[in-house]
Amino acid sequence: MRATKVWSTTTTPVFQGIDQVTETAEPVAKDATSELAPEQVKQTILRLETELKKLIVGQDDIIRGTLTALIAGGHVLLEGVPGLGKTVLVKAIADTLNLEFQRIQFTPDLMPADIVGTTVIGDRSEEGERFPFQPGPIFANLVLADEINRATPKTQSALLEAMQERTVTVARTTRPLPNPFFVLATQNPIELDGTYPLPEAQLDRFIAKLVVILPKDADLAEIARRTTGPRPPALEHVATGAELVEVINLSRRVPVAEPVLDYAVRLIAATHPDRTEVADVERYVRFGASPRGLQALIAMSKVRALLDGRFNVAYDDIRATILPALRHRIFLTFDAETSGVTTDTLIGALVAATEVNGR
């Protein structure tokens, strides 16, 4: 039975680099080292989407983007004003995947120990420990960091090791987190009262940032019909945690041709003001995307290729995933903020200026 707890208080497989693979023109076929065929992966993702759409209305792109990021093996940051269904989406994903789920409600007085756990004074444990370790809510397959930017930077930093190494170190002891392990965080726009900007190092650990917008009028009416009736739609389990790990492993074996990889590298380089030919990037960008941004871009492109029925990454996959992979990894100047320039606008400009072949 999936355990669900709400933690509130008032007082990751880690990317190890991009596989060096060559272009392949082979049709979709069963991978020799996996029990799953690529077509099975596609069908699993589509079934997950179908279940989630029973509850989440008008956010098809957000559903697809979140599942793509999870199958790419990364954590997801969902940004939007309150009431758009961000928390409901995360809970629904835990239900459809039958994962152990825990929620942490971030508040200004939340402390790091409230997240990772702490040693406690008490009787000796079965292992003979005088000060046994009390695990925090981070020890789950799927962790909802709700309104993550309402906690102080000190508390937000408690997630850094967990999100990158998939371990937690307390009292000089390092403990592994469950596998699979994902953090799905929601945040309000930083213009709202009571919010703190996320540290750059933490933002870089999210494989994707998805912006949730207000649904259309027809979708709003459907939301009202589904959620104000006698009972909400029931979701079915589509896959288990072990099956999800197998899907993740298969997605990482999708090959990337050298020209496609070179295109992605040139896009990443073009986000840096000292290595770009785009005038707006030179003017408005302080720091460009890190190598982790390239890893995220490639990993998500591999999943998109599988969803399109291909076992090789295309240029369109790179272009389709570049916004969620990079929008939170490019840091703008004050001039950009006062001029209303956004990272999405700059990414669009550098994609338009970067040729597929050649420099």
Salt bridges, closest charged atoms under 4 A:
ASP19 OD2 - LYS302 NZ 3.83
ASP31 OD2 - ARG253 NE 3.15
GLU49 OE2 - ARG64 NE 2.21
GLU51 OE2 - LYS54 NZ 2.91
ASP60 OD2 - LYS53 NZ 3.94
GLU79 OE1 - LYS209 NZ 3.27
ASP95 OD1 - ARG2 NH2 2.15
ASP146 OD2 - ARG103 NH2 2.72
GLU147 OE2 - ARG150 NE 3.28
ASP204 OD2 - ARG292 NH1 2.91
ASP204 OD1 - ARG329 NE 2.69
GLU222 OE1 - ARG225 NH2 2.94
GLU222 OE2 - ARG226 NE 2.77
ASP262 OD2 - ARG266 NE 2.93
ASP262 OD1 - ARG359 NH2 3.23
ASP308 OD2 - ARG310 NE 2.90
ASP316 OD1 - ARG319 NH2 2.60
ASP317 OD1 - ARG304 NH1 2.61
ASP317 OD1 - ARG310 NH2 2.85
ASP335 OD2 - ARG283 NE 3.25
ASP344 OD2 - ARG327 NH2 2.98
